[in-house]
């Protein structure tokens, strides 16, 4: 098996389409299709079901997927040792978590493994999950709930493992004397927006804004109330710029996710992120 073919295979599984895999790999879609065809011919099995919605691994494809990741990780390790390159680890997170939670993670990881180069990527959740599936990031930190990845209301790629490493409290806040009727919400698909819709439903009067940070600022200026994570409003609550309103809001899990089967190669990263 050619490693190039395995990389194309893993990318297609992660992206769900040949075009998505080609974009991730920087190749033409025809080149990725040809590599998948050659891999299937070399193994003598069909690895994908071709559907109108994309490429779905067959049972044999699912068996190959975990082993292919192991082979690629091992090949990268051998290459680094031979040429003397330092290992690079890419950690992805939602932007607000990258700003508030990842600095301590990177510090712990640097102390534990000073031989690692650590790259941090702040991405929207769907982009983050796609990069995780295709290998663009090694592990990711996001907000979720429930007993599986995506229970909050988003669709994750297959074959992810996770560990909940903390909780995030959600607080309904407004400015003293500000509007208490209009609900200020972040963009559709945002984790906090998904949680807000669970609490208030889709019919509550609202003003849609671009981000959690914008919703907080508009609340500070008295334009409405907003359901926001504790780490985003702690300073404003302490200063009195925002006040908490009565609401029994759910807590979200601070969830670390990674591709199943990669625990061995990511052990130090997972340790630092969960410490």
N, C-alpha and C positions, 0 to 999 in steps of 0.2 A: 504494500500500500504506500503510495506517495504521500508525503506529509502535506503537500499542497492540496491534494484531493481531500484529505481529512479536514484541513482548515476550511475548505469550501463547504464540506458536509456540515461541520459544526455551525458555520455561519448561516447556512440555509435553515437548519433546525431552529436556531435562535431567532432569525428574522421572519421565518414562515413563508418567505417568498424568495425566488431567485434574484429579483431586482433589489430587495432589501439587503440580501447577502452581498450582492455585487457592490452596492453603495458602501457597505461596511468594510469590504476588503479593498476597495479602490480598483475594481476590475469591471470589465464589460459583462453584462448578463450572459451573453453567449459563452464567454470563457468559463463562468461558474457552471452553467448547464453542462458544458463539455466535461468538466472535472467530475461532476456528479455521475455523468454517464460512464466515464472510465472507471470510477470507483465501483459502481454497480457491476460493470463487466468483469472487473478483476476479482470480485467476491462471488459473482454468480448469483446474487440475490437482488431483489428490489428493495431499495431503502426508503422510498417515498411513495405515498399516494398523491397523485397529482389531482387536485380539486380546483373548482372555479375560485375558491377563496385562497388558494396557495398550496404549499407543500406540507404534508403531514407525515411524520415518520411512520413507517410500518413497524410491526413487532420487531423485525430484524434491525430496522433502523434505530429503534429505541435501545436495543442491546448494544449496538455499536456506539451510540452517542456518548455514554459514560466512559467507555474504554478509549474512545478517540480523544476525549479531553485529557485523560491520563497520559496517553502517548505524546500528545502535543506538549503538555507540561514537562514531561521527562526530556523530550527533545530540546526544549528551551533551556532546561537546566544544564544539559550536557553542553550545549552551545556556549552558554555563559561561562562554564568552567574552562572550556578549551580556549576561548578567545579572551578570557579575563574581564568580561563585562560585569558590571554590578546588576543585581536583579532590580527590576522596576515593578512596583506594585501600584495599581491604580484603584483608588477608592472613590466611589461615586456617592452622591447624596443629593437630596432636595436642597435647593439653594439656602433656605432658612436653617437647615440642619448643618450644612457645610459651614455656615457662618458661626453657629452657636455651639455645635457639638463636636465637630471634627478636629478642631485645634488640639484638644486634649488627647484624642485618639492618635493623631499623628505624633504628638510628643511621646506618648507611651511606646508607640511602635518604633520610633527613632532610638529611644533608650534601649529597647529590647533587641533591636536588630539594626545597629548603626551601618551595616553593610547594604541596607536597602535604600533605594531611591523611591520616595513616596510621592505620587502625583494625586492631586485631588481634583475631581471634576464635579461641578455643580450643574445639575441638569433637571429639566422637568421630568415628572415621574415616568411617563410612557417612553420618553427617550432614554431615561436611565435604565428601565427594564430591558429595552431593546439592546442597549450597549452591554448590559450584563449577560444577556443570552448569547450575543455574538462574540463575547470576549473582549469588548472594548473597555470594560471595567471588571475588576476581579471580585469585588464585593461592594455592597451598597447598603446605605442606611436610609430608611424611609419610615413613614407613619402608616399604620394599618390597625386592624382590630381582628378579633376572632381567632379561630384555631387553624386557619390556613392563610396563605398569602393571597390577598385580594378581597378578603371578606368585607373590607371597608366599602368596596363598590367598584374596583377596577379589575381588569383582566390581566393577570401576570403570564409570562411565558411558562412553559412546562418545565418540570425537573428543577425546581428551586428548593433549597433547604433554608430554614430560617431559625433565628434565635431572638427572642424578645429580651432586650438589654436594658429596658427602662420603661417608664410611663410618662406620658405628657398629659397634664391636666388642661382641659378647655374651660375658659372663663368667658362669660358674657359680660362685656364692659361697655361703658359709655362715658362721655365727659360729664362732670358735674353740671347739672342744669341743661344738658344737651338733649337732642331729640331721642326719645326712647321708643319710637314706633317703627322707624325705618330700619330695616336690617341691612347692614353693609356686608357684602359677601365678596370673596375673591373669585377668580376666574373659574369657569367650569372645568371639572377634572382635578382641581386642586384637592389635596387630602382634607384640608380644613373646610373647603366648600362641601365635599361629600359628607363630612360629619355634620355640618350645619344643616344640610337638607334632611338628614336623618332626624335631627332634633325638631326642626321647625316645619318640615314638609315643603312642597314646592309652591304653595300658594301665599306664603307670608309676603307682605309688601317689602320690596328690597331694592337696593341700588347695587348693581354689579360693577365691581372695580377690577383692577388688573392683577392685584397681588395681595398677600396677607399684609405686607408692609403698608400698602396704600390704604387698605381697610382700617388698619390701626390709626393711621394719620388722620383719616376722615373722621373716625370716632373721636380722636383727640380734639378735633375742631368743632365737635358738636353736631355733626350731620346725621348721626344715628348710632345704633348699638351694633356690636359685632362680637361673634364667637371666635376667640383667638387663643392660641397656645400660650401656656404660662410663661415660657421663656421669651415670648415676644412682647409681653406687657408688664413684666415684673418691675422694671424701672418706672414705668408710668403709674403703676399702682402705688409704688412707694412714694412717688412725688405728689400724688393726688391729681395728676393730669387725667387719669381715668379712674373710675370707681366700679367695683363689681356689682352686677345686678343678680338678683336671686334666680338661680336656674340649676337644676340637677343635671349637669351635662356629663356625657360619658367620657371616660379616659381613653386615650389612644395609646397603642403600643409603639415604642421606639424599636423598630424591627430591623435586625441585620439579616440580609439575604445574600445567598451565594449559589452558584450552580452546583447541583447535587453531584457528588463524587469528587469534588475538588478540595475536600477538607485537608488532605495531606499537604498539598502545595500551598494552602492558605492558612496553615495552622497559626503562624505568628500574627497574621493580620486579624484573624478571628479572635485570638486571645486579646490583642490590644483593643479591639473594638468592643469586646464584651466585658473588659475589666472594670 
